[in-house]
Amino acid sequence: MNKKDHKAEPGDGLRSLKSTMLFRAVNYELYIRPNKMVMIFGTIAIFSCIGYIVYMRHNSDNTKYYSAVTSDGSVDFKKKTSKWTV
């Protein structure tokens, strides 16, 4: 069956429509088959990044020290204290 003889039916998507080569070059994701290995790698990479960010936020919130710049310009680590405790 030739592509020219193929009649567009509902559910065919953008592949069945007439389009220019520029549109196909710019929007190539619409015209290629999905690659499952790339999708799996991308999903693992995104969730790894999110997990690392959550891990770093969790560890930074639980620290008992903070860095403070003194008047002479050096960085000093001071212990966190609460204004509510006596």
Secondary structure as GFF3:
##gff-version 3
##sequence-region A 1 86
A	DSSP	three_ten_helix	13	16	.	.	.	ID=ss1
A	DSSP	alpha_helix	21	26	.	.	.	ID=ss2
A	DSSP	three_ten_helix	28	30	.	.	.	ID=ss3
A	DSSP	alpha_helix	36	61	.	.	.	ID=ss4
A	DSSP	beta_strand	65	69	.	.	.	ID=ss5
A	DSSP	beta_strand	75	79	.	.	.	ID=ss6
###
